[in-house]
Amino acid sequence: MTTHGDAVGPSALSAASDEPATEEKSQVSGGPSERTGSDQGRPVNQENGIPPALGRLATALSGLRSALGAVSYPLVMPSADEARKVGAALLSQLDDYLLPRLARLDAPLLVVVGGSTGAGKSTLVNSLVQAPVSTAGVLRPTTRSPVLVANPSDLNWFGRGGLLPGLVRTGEQSTDPNALQVVGAPSIGPGVALLDAPDIDSVVDHNRKLAAQLLAAADLWLFVTTAARYADAVPWELLTTARLRGTVIALVLDRVPVDAAAEVAAHLGEMLTARDLGSAPLFVIPETPLGGNGLLPEAAVGPMRQWFSQLSADANARAAVVRQTLDGALGALAPALHGLAEAADEQMRTAQTLDERVEAAYRNARRTTEEGLQDGRLLRGEVLARWQEFIGTGEFLRSLESRVGHLRDRLVAAISGRPAPGRNLQVAMESQLVTLLRGVAADAAEQAYAAWQSHPAGAALLEPGLQKASDNLPQLADRLVRDWQQWVLDVVRREAADKRTVARGAAYAVNGVGLAVMIAVFTTTAFIPTGLEVAAGAGSAVAAQKVLEAVFGDQAIRTLATRARTELLARVDDLLAAEAARFTERTATVRLEAEPGALLRRVGAEVEAARKELALTGSGQ
């Protein structure tokens, strides 16, 4: 730790960052005079004399930015809020600092002056540049645009939006929180710019966020605190963040009573050392009245102004600071991206869990439907009565063994002259099947709803309408059954084209055989009637089988009924899938991102490999 009483120069700052100023650095990071005019803002590449590794790092960072923009955390989970904050902060740092700074390593050193409410940041900036460039707030909170002060020869670096592109440049004070006031001051040396940031602990949320954004864009933090507030928690949280990022830091202990200066400075030094910040330069400004122009006396800020003057004159020292902070910010990406990848993985796992719960509910619905087609339940009641009305079950069963052929002719004749009972049977089957579908869809919706409601992420996605089947489910089920019945009749018509007995009965014969196929579908797939079927259907399954065998043959009937059953279940699958999609479409945002965690890890590894290859601090570590 170095106090203001020492002659603190750039060498001390370089030592604080463990970064020697080398000749090679000055070749890569020249001063503003080396690049001006139309060259300004141009991306780095080999043609500009920049190492190829620098271009690869820029490409990797661009890929990282795209990946961060592509990954979201839509499910409500403990890790999601933090991931969204970290992701947004990384995007801001890429746009505000990493990409523009990497594109122009020779840009002036940006010193962001940050600190707590009432720490005297604006007064300090004004005193350093010996002009009232930044209005000190009397009432708190102060809402005004941040102020950037640079030598007039450096204004072209900051007048456009390369650095902090989201802030609109202005030449005068503004209350627009999205504006950046850019001021020229000849008293500040070229190559160094000061940015007076909002209070880090402002009661205004936007001010706090902007302060954090500006500090993340700093090459060097000049952190201002007071003798009364240097132990506050918020400043130390940010200082710890800066250390983890590798940002170069200098501190100003302001408004220190003269008789307590040594004691307070020593205690602050101990706190800094305990947090691995003991090498940061520390300037102590005693409690002193302001001059008539509202500035601190020269004796209070002279050592700090001299420190900045030496930094301004030493391009190598500035390059060392830029490289240290840039490399630290790049190195901090890896652990941050690891956390984001873990959060993204958790989103994927949770989405899969929620989807599996929905799939289980609708899989049960499908199974219930299939069982309903096999156990004879659909042959009870109205369907049975209409089937008996259609062919006259008693006489039919008495004639089965001895008069199949004769019965077949009578059946065709009966069908040909009696269309009404056939229509009644078709309607009865339709009603039974629709009732079954509506029931299983309603049960599945309730089960899926309850399964999601028991999971925090699922509960946040629910709305009352999901607790029941969709409003148009009855109409969809009606249409499904009618379309399936027509499909059966069309298949029978095609299959029976060469059957004289059916052809003789024309349309009514086709309808009769088609109805018999539908009746057969409502029993076991193998047409082996169980005791339940016979009891429930009074022999209707046997009757359907014998009629169809008489017309088409045994194997043809088995094949035809199997096809009809398979077609019906396929249509039911589509209906239930559409019902399930009301749930799963709510997790689609997560599922559409193909392995977001793997994507973040991959681009993070690419950035880290390029950082080590470039070796900004000379170590490549």
Helices and strands as residue ranges (DSSP letters): H 10-16, H 23-28, G 32-34, G 37-39, G 46-48, H 52-70, H 78-93, I 94-98, H 99-103, E 109-115, H 121-129, E 147-150, G 152-154, H 155-158, E 168-170, E 179-184, E 192-196, H 205-216, E 220-226, H 233-245, E 248-256, G 258-260, H 261-274, E 282-286, H 298-313, H 315-331, H 333-374, G 377-379, H 382-391, H 393-399, H 404-417, H 419-453, H 456-461, G 464-467, H 473-495, H 500-521, H 531-537, H 540-552, H 554-584, H 588-592, H 596-614
